[in-house]
Amino acid sequence: MSEQVTDTQPHPSLTETEKLEFRKQLTNKSVNALTSEVLRMVNLQQLHSDSEQPFTKTGQSKTNHLVGCSTAITPPTYIVEKESLHHPTYGLEALGMKNLANVYRNLSVPQLVEQALARREGVLAANGALVIETGKYTGRSPKDKFIVSEPSSQDEIDWNEHNVPIAEARFDQLYRKVLTYVQGRDLYIFDGYVGADPKYRFGVRVINELASHNLFAHQLFLRPSPTELISHQADFTVICVPGLHGDPADDGIHSEAFIILHLAKKLVIIGGSRYAGEMKKSVFSMMNYLMTKQNVLPMHGAANIDKKNHTALFFGLSGTGKTTLSADPKRSLIGDDEHGWSDDGVFNFEGGCYAKTIRLSAEFEPQIWEAIRFGTLLENVVIEPDTRMPNYDDGHLTENTRAAYPLRYIANCAVSGLGSHPKTIFFLTADAFGVLPPISKLTKEQAMYHFLAGYTSKLAGTERGITAPQVTFSACFGQCFFPLSPVIYAKMLGERLEQHPGTSVFLVNTGWSGGPYGVGSRVSIKHTRAMVSAALDGHLDNVEYTPHPIFKILVPHHIQGVPNKILNPRQAWEDPEAYDLQAQELAHRFVENFKQFSNVPKEILQAGPIVK
């Protein structure tokens, strides 16, 4: 059974103690003491941050006729679950969990923040965000991710260095350890959804030992309505217990951390790592397996839409600029990272964003800056000890500092999470060689080639142990998240481009220009935005192009607001002959990498670079 509790404003005449008591009466699972820090930070506007309405800088709801944003702020409705005597664990016993302490389900944002602070999981920043540190795991740990090898899926999986098999007996052994570990502990449940399009929506249950991790799940995934919560059914489950460390010798894993997907049981177990992104990407991997069975192309990319209902996609690995470039004040953000492309159009998998914050600037990334407020979770962001102000320039903990916040914290978000078939697609790459032009246009065959190649550089901090850019080829711009053969996803992309011939595809280098990493400089965000805007506005539809002599991609001669010297990468180098040598080196790497796809159609093979 559930009871609806509507949040209203405490009377101004109440003392702070009375206001605190007022808020406590809204839930039957209040934390015993609310810190004075929360009292300073949680005002009426911040409490309303749990509403599903988008906010502007001043906290007012903003109209968006495209996506149906409301023009009025309505008080949020919180669900307080009353524990039945017969079902005190909300069905966790079906997973084998028993002898649990307190079990909390779908707490509101203020409640989760209270719990996290009371348990000393983090501190509040001056802007209201909850700040946590994740220890030595400050990024994903891909070498600790496994997929259970079991009869129903083992012949489908593209087993490789990213999709590493683990025996079902090993999974069962670790799962028993999980069940033992949670006994006597408090647990937090988030029941929600993945997939904004109701036709392709999956119910997800996330079970956490940390309140801050449950806040992450609450803000990143799709939150249920009160009615949906009552009847919610989980299609797959994620159990995250970072306090449980695996034993490599006993468990058949590589370290104390483990991320294991069981596709048949639709179950993910995570242990040993406090990095919240492991939950997000595990769910993404599960969706990338399930979506193809419904003829939906899953995509590692961001999406936005303009007033003409023109959708744009931004493919790219972590750190290449998906979140930054898709957060455009002239366009409504559909989502920043994970999407599906169906016969009906594009839809977001998630309900929130997970933005990098290292060297975050209010000038260049105002939407992300304004989204960091009460309810946002900051990971590994350094806080000034006295002022509690975030120092986004300090990367001594990691370069992979992050902010997790719901999509509605972006002022001009597309609340529906839905978009039309894309008019423009961008493949984002951080070229550490400094060879690729900052923007170039691709044919359909070149688009499929570069989608399969997935060339970029892994940037500092996005994975454990990476402190400088490392050249990599990651098919589909995120091969480690895709369980099936990349050719399956590339074929689906080609089919979509065939069905929508008006879609333009551009390759955008957000990496280096004028030389390789250490010699050249990073392409400025100002110039990248100008080039992307020109493509979105149709200004690159009829300009003059020259094919690159090695990569054959089409390089525009002129873009307003961008120096011509930057557009031609060879001209940006002081030594053109050194550029030619570097370009040939990169071309050889492309060709060598693409040997794994030798069975693709000839026209795709011929879309690659020319090598000497």
C-alpha positions in Angstrom: 0.0 0.0 0.0 1.1 3.6 -0.5 0.2 7.0 0.7 0.5 10.2 -1.2 2.1 13.1 0.8 2.1 16.5 -0.9 4.9 18.9 0.1 3.9 22.4 1.1 5.7 25.4 2.5 6.3 25.6 6.3 4.7 28.8 7.7 7.3 31.6 7.8 6.7 32.2 11.5 7.9 28.7 12.4 11.2 28.3 14.1 13.9 26.3 12.3 13.2 23.5 14.8 9.5 23.6 14.0 10.3 23.6 10.2 12.5 20.6 10.7 9.7 18.8 12.6 7.3 19.8 9.8 9.4 18.1 7.2 10.0 15.0 9.3 6.2 14.5 9.4 6.2 14.0 5.6 7.8 10.6 5.9 7.6 7.6 8.2 11.3 6.8 7.7 13.0 10.1 8.8 16.6 10.2 9.8 16.9 10.8 13.5 18.8 14.1 13.1 19.0 16.5 10.2 22.3 18.4 10.1 22.4 22.1 10.5 24.0 22.2 7.0 20.8 20.9 5.5 18.8 23.5 7.4 20.9 26.2 5.8 20.6 24.7 2.3 17.1 23.3 2.0 14.7 26.1 1.2 11.4 25.8 -0.5 12.8 26.0 -4.0 15.4 23.3 -3.2 12.7 21.0 -1.8 10.8 21.4 -5.0 13.9 20.2 -7.0 12.3 16.8 -6.7 9.5 17.9 -8.9 9.4 16.7 -12.5 9.4 20.3 -13.8 12.3 21.9 -15.7 13.8 25.0 -14.0 15.4 28.2 -15.3 18.2 30.0 -13.4 15.6 31.6 -11.1 13.8 28.3 -10.4 10.8 29.1 -12.4 9.2 26.5 -14.7 9.9 27.3 -18.4 7.5 26.7 -21.2 8.6 24.4 -24.0 5.9 24.0 -26.6 7.8 21.2 -28.3 8.0 18.9 -25.4 5.1 19.9 -23.2 7.0 21.5 -20.3 4.5 23.0 -17.9 4.3 26.7 -17.3 3.5 26.3 -13.6 5.4 24.8 -10.7 3.3 22.2 -8.9 4.3 20.8 -5.5 6.1 17.5 -5.9 4.3 14.3 -4.8 6.4 12.1 -2.6 5.5 8.4 -2.1 5.9 7.1 1.4 5.6 3.3 1.4 3.9 1.8 4.4 5.5 -1.5 5.1 3.0 -4.3 5.0 3.4 -6.8 7.8 3.5 -9.5 5.1 5.9 -7.7 2.8 8.4 -5.7 4.9 11.2 -5.9 2.4 9.3 -4.9 -0.8 9.9 -8.3 -2.3 13.6 -8.5 -1.7 13.1 -12.0 -0.2 12.4 -13.1 -3.8 16.1 -12.4 -4.5 17.1 -14.5 -1.5 17.7 -11.5 0.8 16.8 -12.0 4.4 17.6 -10.8 8.0 17.7 -7.2 6.7 17.7 -4.1 8.8 15.8 -1.1 7.5 14.6 -1.2 3.8 13.8 2.2 2.2 12.0 2.4 -1.1 12.0 5.4 -3.4 12.8 8.0 -0.9 12.6 11.6 -2.0 15.7 13.6 -2.8 15.7 15.5 0.5 15.3 12.2 2.4 18.2 10.6 0.5 20.4 13.6 1.1 19.6 13.5 4.8 20.4 9.8 5.0 23.7 10.3 3.2 24.8 13.1 5.4 23.7 11.3 8.6 25.8 8.3 7.5 28.8 10.5 6.6 28.8 9.4 3.0 29.4 13.0 1.9 29.1 16.7 2.6 27.1 19.5 1.2 28.7 22.1 -1.1 27.8 25.7 -1.0 25.6 25.4 -4.1 23.6 22.6 -2.4 25.0 19.6 -4.1 25.9 16.5 -2.2 29.6 15.7 -2.6 31.1 12.2 -2.3 34.5 10.7 -2.8 34.8 7.2 -4.4 38.2 6.2 -3.1 40.6 4.6 -5.5 37.9 3.7 -8.0 37.4 7.1 -9.6 36.4 5.8 -13.0 35.0 2.7 -14.6 37.0 -0.5 -14.1 36.5 -2.3 -17.4 38.9 -5.1 -16.5 36.6 -6.0 -13.7 33.5 -6.3 -15.8 32.2 -9.8 -16.7 29.2 -11.4 -18.5 28.0 -14.7 -17.3 28.5 -17.4 -19.9 25.2 -19.3 -20.0 23.2 -21.3 -22.6 20.6 -18.7 -23.6 23.0 -16.0 -24.6 26.5 -17.4 -24.9 26.3 -17.9 -28.7 25.1 -14.3 -29.2 27.8 -12.4 -27.2 30.8 -11.0 -29.0 33.4 -12.4 -26.5 36.5 -10.2 -26.5 38.6 -8.1 -24.1 35.5 -6.0 -23.3 32.9 -8.8 -23.0 34.8 -11.3 -20.7 33.0 -14.5 -19.8 32.6 -15.8 -16.3 31.2 -19.2 -15.3 27.8 -19.3 -13.9 29.1 -21.2 -10.8 31.4 -18.2 -10.1 28.5 -15.8 -10.4 26.4 -18.0 -8.0 29.3 -18.0 -5.5 29.6 -14.2 -5.6 25.9 -13.8 -5.4 25.8 -15.9 -2.2 28.5 -13.6 -0.8 26.2 -10.6 -1.7 23.3 -12.2 0.1 25.4 -12.9 3.2 26.9 -9.4 3.1 23.5 -7.6 3.1 22.2 -9.4 6.2 21.8 -6.9 9.1 22.3 -3.9 6.8 20.0 -1.1 5.7 19.2 -1.1 2.0 17.8 1.5 -0.4 15.6 0.6 -3.3 14.9 2.7 -6.4 12.2 1.3 -8.6 12.0 3.1 -11.9 12.3 2.7 -15.6 14.8 2.8 -18.5 13.5 3.9 -21.9 11.4 7.1 -22.3 9.3 5.6 -25.1 6.6 3.6 -23.4 6.8 1.0 -26.3 10.4 0.2 -25.4 10.4 0.8 -21.6 11.9 -1.6 -19.1 11.3 -1.6 -15.4 14.5 -1.4 -13.4 15.1 -2.0 -9.6 18.4 -0.7 -8.1 19.3 -1.9 -4.7 22.0 0.0 -2.8 23.8 -0.1 0.6 24.7 3.6 0.2 22.0 6.4 0.2 24.2 8.5 -2.1 24.2 5.7 -4.7 20.4 5.5 -4.4 20.3 9.3 -5.0 22.4 8.7 -8.1 19.9 6.1 -9.3 17.0 8.3 -8.5 18.4 11.2 -10.6 19.8 9.2 -13.5 17.0 6.8 -14.3 13.4 7.5 -15.1 11.3 8.2 -12.0 7.9 6.5 -11.7 4.6 8.4 -11.1 2.8 7.5 -7.8 0.5 5.1 -9.7 3.4 3.5 -11.6 5.3 3.0 -8.3 2.4 1.0 -6.8 2.3 -1.4 -9.8 6.0 -1.3 -10.7 7.5 -4.6 -12.0 11.3 -4.9 -12.5 12.4 -6.3 -15.8 16.0 -6.3 -14.5 17.7 -5.6 -11.2 21.0 -4.0 -10.2 22.5 -4.8 -6.7 25.4 -2.5 -5.8 27.3 -3.2 -2.6 30.7 -1.5 -2.8 31.6 -2.5 0.8 31.8 -6.1 -0.3 35.2 -6.9 -1.8 35.7 -9.9 -4.0 38.6 -12.3 -3.6 40.4 -12.9 -6.9 41.9 -16.2 -5.8 38.6 -17.5 -4.6 36.1 -15.9 -6.9 37.8 -16.1 -10.3 37.9 -12.3 -10.8 40.7 -9.8 -11.3 40.6 -7.6 -8.2 38.4 -6.9 -5.3 36.0 -5.1 -7.6 33.5 -6.9 -9.8 30.7 -5.9 -12.2 28.9 -9.0 -13.4 25.9 -9.1 -15.8 23.7 -12.2 -15.9 21.6 -11.7 -19.1 19.3 -14.6 -18.6 18.5 -13.7 -15.0 18.5 -10.0 -16.0 20.6 -9.3 -12.9 23.7 -7.2 -12.3 25.8 -7.4 -9.1 28.5 -4.8 -8.4 30.9 -4.8 -5.5 34.2 -3.4 -4.4 33.9 0.0 -6.2 32.1 3.1 -5.1 32.2 4.7 -8.5 28.5 5.3 -9.3 29.0 5.2 -13.0 29.3 1.4 -12.9 25.5 1.2 -12.2 24.7 3.4 -15.1 26.8 1.6 -17.6 25.7 -1.8 -16.5 22.1 -0.9 -17.2 23.2 0.6 -20.5 24.9 -2.7 -21.4 21.8 -4.6 -20.6 19.7 -2.3 -22.8 22.2 -2.7 -25.6 21.5 -6.4 -25.5 17.7 -6.1 -25.2 17.0 -3.3 -27.6 18.3 -5.1 -30.8 15.6 -7.8 -30.2 13.0 -5.0 -30.7 14.7 -3.5 -33.8 15.9 -0.5 -31.9 19.5 0.8 -32.5 21.0 1.5 -29.1 23.4 4.4 -29.2 26.2 5.8 -26.9 25.4 9.4 -27.6 23.6 12.6 -26.7 20.6 14.1 -28.4 18.8 17.4 -28.6 16.0 19.0 -30.7 15.2 22.5 -32.0 11.9 24.4 -32.5 11.5 22.9 -35.9 11.5 19.4 -34.5 14.9 18.7 -35.9 16.8 16.2 -33.8 20.6 15.9 -33.6 22.7 13.0 -32.3 26.2 13.3 -30.7 28.1 9.9 -30.6 31.3 9.7 -28.6 33.2 8.1 -25.8 33.4 9.6 -22.3 35.1 13.0 -22.4 34.7 13.7 -26.1 32.1 16.4 -25.5 28.7 14.7 -25.8 27.3 16.4 -22.7 28.9 19.8 -23.3 27.9 20.1 -27.0 24.4 18.7 -26.6 23.7 21.3 -23.8 22.8 24.1 -26.2 20.7 27.0 -25.0 19.0 27.2 -28.4 17.9 23.6 -28.4 16.1 21.3 -26.0 18.2 18.5 -24.5 16.7 15.1 -25.0 19.5 13.3 -23.1 23.3 13.4 -22.7 24.5 9.8 -23.1 22.3 6.9 -23.9 19.5 6.7 -26.6 17.6 4.4 -28.9 16.6 4.9 -32.5 13.4 3.1 -33.4 11.0 3.2 -36.3 9.3 6.1 -34.5 12.4 8.2 -33.8 14.9 8.8 -31.0 14.3 8.3 -27.3 16.3 8.7 -24.2 17.1 5.6 -22.1 17.6 7.7 -19.0 16.1 10.5 -17.0 19.3 12.3 -16.0 22.8 13.4 -16.9 26.2 12.4 -15.8 28.4 15.3 -16.8 32.2 15.7 -16.4 33.0 18.8 -14.3 36.7 19.1 -14.5 37.5 22.8 -15.3 33.8 23.4 -15.6 33.1 27.0 -16.6 29.9 29.1 -16.2 30.9 30.9 -19.3 31.3 27.9 -21.6 29.0 25.4 -20.0 26.2 27.5 -18.4 23.5 24.8 -18.5 25.7 22.3 -16.6 26.8 25.0 -14.2 23.3 25.9 -13.3 22.2 22.3 -13.0 24.5 21.7 -10.1 22.3 22.5 -7.1 20.5 20.8 -4.2 19.8 17.2 -5.4 22.8 17.0 -7.6 25.4 14.4 -6.7 29.1 15.5 -7.2 31.7 12.8 -7.4 35.3 13.5 -6.4 34.9 17.3 -6.8 37.3 19.1 -4.4 35.5 21.4 -2.0 37.2 24.4 -0.3 37.3 23.5 3.4 36.0 26.9 4.7 33.6 28.2 2.0 32.5 24.7 0.8 32.7 26.1 -2.7 33.4 23.5 -5.4 36.8 23.9 -7.0 36.2 22.4 -10.5 39.8 23.2 -11.5 41.3 20.9 -8.9 41.8 17.4 -10.4 44.1 16.0 -7.8 41.6 13.3 -6.8 40.9 12.5 -10.5 40.3 14.2 -13.8 37.1 12.3 -14.0 35.1 14.5 -11.7 31.3 14.2 -12.3 27.9 15.7 -11.6 24.8 13.5 -11.6 21.5 15.4 -11.9 18.0 14.9 -13.4 17.3 16.1 -16.9 14.8 18.6 -15.6 17.6 20.6 -13.9 18.5 21.7 -17.5 16.3 24.7 -18.2 15.3 23.9 -21.7 15.1 20.1 -21.5 12.8 17.9 -23.6 10.8 16.5 -20.7 9.3 13.7 -22.8 12.7 12.3 -23.7 11.5 11.8 -27.2 12.7 13.2 -30.5 12.1 12.8 -34.3 14.4 10.9 -36.6 17.7 12.7 -36.6 18.5 15.4 -39.2 22.1 15.7 -38.1 24.5 13.2 -36.6 27.9 14.0 -35.1 30.6 11.5 -34.4 32.8 13.0 -31.7 36.5 12.0 -31.5 39.3 13.4 -29.4 42.2 12.9 -31.9 45.4 12.8 -29.9 47.4 12.7 -33.1 46.2 16.1 -34.1 45.5 14.8 -37.7 41.8 14.8 -38.2 40.1 18.1 -39.2 37.9 19.7 -36.5 34.8 19.0 -38.7 34.3 17.0 -41.8 31.3 15.5 -43.7 30.8 11.8 -44.2 29.1 9.7 -46.8 26.8 6.9 -45.7 29.6 4.4 -46.3 32.1 6.6 -44.4 29.6 6.9 -41.6 29.4 3.1 -41.2 33.2 2.8 -41.5 33.9 5.4 -38.8 31.1 4.0 -36.6 32.8 0.6 -36.7 36.2 2.1 -36.2 35.1 4.3 -33.3 38.5 6.1 -33.2 39.2 8.4 -30.3 41.5 8.8 -27.4 40.6 7.7 -23.9 40.9 10.8 -21.8 42.5 11.1 -18.4 40.4 9.7 -15.5 37.6 8.2 -17.5 39.0 4.7 -16.7 41.3 3.7 -13.9 45.0 4.2 -14.6 44.6 6.6 -17.5 46.5 9.9 -16.8 47.1 11.0 -20.4 45.2 10.5 -23.7 45.5 7.0 -25.1 44.7 6.2 -28.7 42.0 3.7 -29.0 39.5 2.2 -31.4 36.1 1.5 -29.7 33.5 0.3 -32.2 30.1 2.0 -31.9 31.9 4.7 -29.9 31.6 2.5 -26.8 32.4 -1.1 -27.6 32.8 -2.0 -24.0 29.1 -1.4 -23.5 27.8 -3.4 -26.4 27.5 -7.2 -25.9 26.8 -8.1 -29.5 29.1 -7.9 -32.6 29.6 -4.3 -33.6 28.7 -5.3 -37.2 25.1 -5.9 -35.9 24.8 -2.3 -34.6 26.6 -0.8 -37.7 24.1 -2.7 -40.0 21.2 -1.2 -38.1 22.8 2.3 -38.4 23.2 1.8 -42.2 19.5 0.8 -42.4 18.4 3.9 -40.5 20.5 6.1 -42.8 19.0 4.4 -45.9 15.5 5.0 -44.5 16.3 8.7 -43.8 18.5 9.9 -46.7 18.2 13.5 -45.5 20.3 12.8 -42.4 23.7 14.4 -42.6 26.7 12.9 -40.7 29.7 14.8 -39.5 33.0 13.7 -37.9 34.0 16.3 -35.3 37.5 16.3 -33.7 37.3 17.7 -30.2 40.9 16.7 -29.6 44.1 18.3 -30.8 45.1 20.7 -33.6 48.4 22.0 -34.8 50.3 19.0 -33.5 49.8 15.8 -31.4 49.1 15.8 -27.7 52.0 17.5 -26.0 52.8 19.7 -29.0 49.5 21.0 -30.4 46.6 22.5 -28.5 43.1 21.3 -27.8 40.5 22.5 -30.2 38.7 25.3 -28.4 35.1 24.7 -27.3 34.2 28.1 -28.8 35.3 27.0 -32.3 33.7 23.5 -31.9 30.4 25.1 -30.9 30.6 27.4 -34.0 31.2 24.4 -36.3 28.4 22.3 -34.7 26.0 25.3 -34.9 26.8 25.8 -38.6 26.0 22.2 -39.3 22.8 22.2 -37.3 21.6 25.4 -39.0 22.1 23.9 -42.4 25.0 26.3 -43.3 27.2 23.4 -44.3 24.7 21.8 -46.7 25.9 23.8 -49.7 29.4 25.0 -48.9 32.5 23.9 -50.9 34.4 20.8 -49.6 37.7 19.2 -50.4 38.3 15.5 -49.8 41.1 14.9 -47.3 44.0 13.4 -49.3 44.4 10.4 -46.9 41.1 10.0 -45.1 38.9 11.0 -48.0 36.4 12.8 -45.6 35.0 16.1 -46.8 36.7 19.2 -45.3 34.7 22.5 -45.6 36.6 25.5 -46.9 35.0 28.1 -44.7 32.8 28.3 -41.6 31.8 31.7 -40.2 33.5 32.3 -36.8 36.2 29.7 -37.4 39.7 30.6 -38.7 40.2 28.8 -42.1 43.7 27.7 -40.9 42.0 25.6 -38.2 39.7 23.9 -40.7 42.6 22.4 -42.7 44.6 20.4 -40.1 47.7 20.4 -42.3 47.8 24.2 -42.4 47.5 24.3 -38.7 50.8 22.5 -38.2 54.1 24.4 -38.4 55.7 21.6 -40.2 53.3 20.2 -43.0 55.7 17.3 -43.7 55.5 16.2 -40.1 51.7 16.3 -40.4 51.9 14.0 -43.5 53.9 11.5 -41.6 51.6 11.7 -38.6 48.6 11.3 -40.9 50.0 8.2 -42.5 50.8 6.7 -39.1 47.2 7.2 -38.0 45.9 5.8 -41.3 47.9 2.7 -40.8 46.4 2.3 -37.4 42.9 2.6 -38.9 43.6 -0.1 -41.5 45.2 -2.4 -38.9 42.2 -2.1 -36.6 39.7 -2.6 -39.4 41.1 -6.0 -40.3 38.7 -7.4 -37.7 35.8 -6.3 -39.9 37.1 -7.7 -43.2 33.7 -9.4 -43.8 31.7 -6.2 -44.2 30.6 -5.0 -47.6 33.2 -3.8 -50.0 31.9 -0.3 -50.2 32.4 0.1 -46.4 36.0 -1.2 -46.6 36.8 1.2 -49.4 35.5 4.1 -47.3 38.6 4.0 -45.1 41.9 5.9 -45.4 44.5 5.5 -48.1 47.8 4.1 -46.9 51.2 4.2 -48.6 
